């Protein structure tokens, strides 16, 4: 794979992943088949900042967790009004990392 294309992908999408994962992603992308590259470019990653904003505004309804694909936790937050507020506050600090983990799971399907 063309290293320029890989570096451009990482520049535009680095905010969606943990910084310590970027080198591993880069190494995997360099050896990626061109056929998988076109599928990889269609993936929609969730923005951690957007998840945080949604968590602050509507986290007690579980919308932040539904957004990133954590349906079970989203239902739990919805039924308990965000764990009676406690779960909501905890998610204000954890939702960005949870979003980046979900993004990593999405990209790993193509890298391995």
N, C-alpha and C positions, 0 to 999 in steps of 0.2 A: 504494500500500500504506500502511496505517496505520503511522505512525512509532512509535507505542507498541508495536505488535506486533513491529516490527523491533528496537526497543531491548530488549524483553523477550527476544527470541531471542538477541541478542548478550550480554545479561547472563548468561543461563543457559549459553551455549555458548562464551564467549570463551576459556576455558582450552584449548579444542581447536585454536586457531589462533595464529599469530604475531601479536603486538600491532600490528605495522606493517601487517597485512592487514585489520584490523578496519574501518578507514574505508572501504576499497574494498568490503568485503562489505556494509557498511551502505548505501552508495550504490546497490549493485546490488539489494539486497533491497527498497529503497524503491520502485523502479520495476518490481518483479517482479509478474507476473500472479498473480491469486488462484488460478488453476488449478494453477500450479506451487508455490504456497505450501503446499498440502496435501501434495504429494509431498515437499517439502523437510522438512516437519516429521516425516517418517517415517525420515529418515536416522539411522543409528546411527554416531556418531563414536567413534573410539578415544581413550581417555584417555591422555595422555602420561605421567602419573604411574604408571598401571597398567603401561604398556609398560616403564617404567624398572624397576619392581619385578620384573616377569617377566624382564627382561634380566639383572638381578642374580642372580636365583635359578636361571634355566634358560636363560640366553643362549647357553651353549655348545652347546645342542641346537637353536638356531635358532628356538625357540618365539616369541621376541619378534618376529622378522621374519615368521613365518607369521601372527601375530596381526594385523599391520598390512597384510598382503597382499603382502609382498615374498617371494614363494614361491621365486624363484631364489636369493636371498641366504640364505633359510632353509635350503634344501637344501644350499647350500655350507657353511654353518656346521654343519649336522648331520653331513655327511660328513667334515668336517675337525676335529670337536670344537671348534668356534668358532675356526677358523683357528689351532689349537694354542694357544688361550687369548688370542692377541693380538687377534683380531677381536672377541672377547667384551668385552675391556676397552675397546676403541675404541667399541663400541656403547653402553657405559654412558654415554658422553658425547654420543653422536649420536642415540640412539633417540628421545628426546623430540622433537627437531626433525624427524626422519624421520616420526614419527607425525603431527605437525602438518602436514607437507607432504602426506601421504596424505589427511588430513581436508580440506585445501584442494582437492585434486583431486576429492574426492567432491562438495563443494559447488559447484565450478565447473561441473559438468555441468548444474546448475540455473540458474546465474546468467548463462550465455551462450546 
